[in-house]
């Protein structure tokens, strides 16, 4: 799979950084659903 990079001025707030980290970890582990 090719690398996907998103560029945005949007800043994560609250618990969003931890939620994104968990989603990324699941993708790296090959989980089919999040």
N, C-alpha and C positions, 0 to 999 in steps of 0.2 A: 504494500500500500504506500502511496506517495505521502509525503509530509503535508499536513494542512496547517497553515498559519493565518490567524485572524489578527488584523491590525485595527485598533479602535481607540478613540479617546475615552471610552467608557471605563470607569473604575469600579471594581468590585467593592461592595460594602457589606457590613454585617457578617453573616455566616456564609456569604457567597464564596469567598476564597476556599474555605474548607469543603464546600459542596463541589466546587469545580475540581479540587484535588482528588476527591473521592471518585468523581466521574472519570477523570483521566486515569486513575489507578485501575478502575474497572475495565476501561478500554484496553489498557496495556496488558491486563491479565486475560483478555479475550472474552470477557463476559458478553454474551449476545444481547442482553437487555440490561438497562440501567434503571 
